[in-house]
């Protein structure tokens, strides 16, 4: 059986300092930096997830800035996204309200097929939790989105988050959305380049 490979545009949204860049760094490099520089505009990375059925999904990760002054740029990054991670800090109730605003914006302007996963980050600070879990559960159920708690610091559920998305993203292109299958072309099969 040949392995199928798909490409998926994945955008990370959320308020400043909720840990979006830390989640990406933990996932792509296995590292955590206590003092991460704020993202300016957006950062782009790629990472691949292999699934048990032999399928692999290559994520095109767009890590957006959370500062209010960059908010107007966000549609440029989430437009055409197959999936979105909307992160909040479990110790900051305002960041949860911000996450709800991001989810509403995505559901309104991001396309109905965009898979949205709400991520409660900083689970290593459970003792300082300021976002009520019952409130989150009710919101997730009413919004029909997925939810997972993570810790970029300890790595808890970070790989699971990206595997969850890789499993759930639509891989059927008939709808015009979803992840396109990648095909490998041998260099001898490419047409020679010509000028003019």
C-alpha positions in Angstrom: 0.0 0.0 0.0 1.5 3.4 -0.9 1.5 6.1 1.6 -0.9 9.0 0.9 0.4 12.5 1.7 -1.7 15.6 2.2 -1.0 19.2 2.6 -3.0 21.3 5.1 -3.0 25.0 5.9 -3.3 25.4 9.6 -3.5 28.8 11.3 -3.0 29.6 15.0 -5.1 32.4 16.5 -5.5 33.8 19.9 -4.6 36.7 22.2 -1.1 37.8 22.9 0.9 35.6 25.4 -1.4 32.6 25.3 1.4 30.4 24.0 0.7 30.0 20.3 4.4 30.3 19.3 5.4 28.0 22.2 3.0 25.3 21.0 4.4 25.5 17.5 8.0 25.5 18.8 7.3 22.5 21.1 5.6 20.6 18.2 8.1 21.4 15.4 11.4 21.4 17.4 10.6 19.7 20.7 11.7 22.8 22.6 10.3 25.3 25.0 11.6 28.8 25.7 10.3 30.5 28.9 10.7 33.9 27.4 9.5 33.8 23.8 9.7 37.0 21.7 6.2 38.2 20.5 5.3 37.3 17.0 5.2 40.2 14.6 2.6 39.8 11.9 2.9 36.0 11.4 5.5 33.2 11.3 5.5 30.4 8.9 6.7 26.8 9.6 6.0 23.3 8.2 5.7 20.0 10.0 4.5 16.6 9.1 2.3 14.1 11.1 2.2 10.4 10.2 -1.1 8.6 11.0 -1.5 4.9 11.8 -3.2 4.2 8.5 -0.1 5.2 6.6 -1.4 8.6 5.7 0.7 11.7 6.5 -0.4 15.3 6.7 2.1 18.1 6.1 1.0 21.2 8.0 1.7 24.6 6.7 1.6 26.4 10.0 0.8 30.1 10.2 1.5 31.4 13.7 -0.2 34.8 13.9 0.5 37.7 16.2 -1.9 38.1 19.1 -1.4 41.8 19.6 -4.5 43.9 18.8 -2.5 46.1 16.4 -2.0 43.0 14.1 -5.6 41.8 14.3 -6.6 43.4 11.0 -3.9 41.2 9.2 -5.5 37.9 10.5 -7.9 37.3 7.6 -5.0 37.3 5.2 -3.6 34.3 7.2 -6.8 32.4 8.0 -8.3 32.7 4.5 -8.3 29.3 2.8 -7.2 27.5 6.0 -8.3 23.9 6.4 -7.9 24.0 10.1 -7.4 26.6 12.9 -6.1 26.3 16.4 -7.7 29.0 18.6 -5.7 29.2 21.8 -6.4 30.7 25.2 -4.5 30.7 28.5 -6.3 28.8 31.2 -5.1 31.3 33.8 -6.5 34.3 32.0 -10.3 34.6 31.6 -9.9 37.6 29.2 -8.0 35.3 26.8 -10.9 32.9 26.8 -13.2 35.7 25.8 -10.7 36.6 23.1 -10.7 33.0 21.9 -14.5 33.0 21.6 -14.3 36.2 19.5 -11.7 34.4 17.2 -14.0 31.4 16.9 -16.9 33.6 16.0 -14.9 35.4 13.4 -13.7 32.2 11.9 -17.2 30.7 11.7 -18.4 33.9 10.1 -15.6 34.8 7.7 -13.2 31.8 7.6 -15.3 29.3 5.7 -17.8 26.7 7.0 -15.4 23.8 6.3 -12.6 25.1 8.5 -11.9 22.6 11.4 -11.6 24.6 14.6 -9.9 23.3 17.7 -10.1 25.4 20.9 -6.9 24.9 22.9 -6.6 25.6 26.6 -2.9 26.1 27.0 -0.7 26.3 30.1 -2.3 23.2 31.8 0.9 23.0 33.9 -0.6 26.0 35.8 -3.8 24.2 36.7 -3.5 25.5 40.3 -3.9 29.1 38.9 -6.8 28.3 36.6 -9.1 31.3 36.0 -11.3 29.8 33.2 -14.1 27.6 34.4 -14.0 24.2 32.8 -17.8 23.9 32.8 -18.1 27.2 30.9 -15.6 25.9 28.4 -17.4 22.6 28.0 -20.7 24.3 27.4 -19.2 26.7 24.9 -17.5 23.9 23.0 -20.7 21.9 22.8 -22.8 24.9 21.6 -20.2 26.0 19.1 -19.6 22.4 17.7 -15.8 22.7 17.9 -13.2 20.4 19.4 -11.3 21.2 22.6 -8.0 20.0 24.2 -5.9 21.2 27.1 -2.2 21.5 26.5 1.1 22.6 28.0 3.7 23.9 25.7 6.1 24.0 28.7 5.8 20.3 29.6 4.7 19.0 26.1 1.4 17.6 27.5 -1.0 16.9 24.7 0.9 19.0 22.1 1.6 16.0 19.8 -1.9 14.8 20.4 -3.3 18.2 19.3 -1.7 18.0 15.9 -2.5 14.3 15.5 -6.2 15.1 16.3 -6.2 17.8 13.6 -4.4 15.5 11.1 -7.1 12.8 11.7 -10.1 15.2 11.5 -9.2 17.5 8.6 -11.2 16.7 5.5 -9.0 15.0 2.9 -11.6 15.0 0.1 -11.0 17.7 -2.5 -14.4 17.3 -4.2 -15.8 20.1 -2.0 -13.0 22.5 -3.0 -11.7 22.5 0.6 -9.8 19.9 2.5 -6.2 18.9 2.2 -4.9 18.2 -1.3 -3.0 15.0 -1.9 0.7 15.6 -2.6 2.2 13.9 -5.5 5.9 13.4 -6.0 7.4 14.0 -9.5 10.7 12.6 -10.4 13.1 15.2 -11.7 13.4 13.4 -15.0 9.7 13.8 -15.5 9.7 17.6 -15.3 9.8 19.8 -18.4 13.0 21.6 -19.2 12.9 25.2 -18.3 13.1 27.7 -21.2 13.5 31.4 -21.2 11.0 33.8 -22.8 
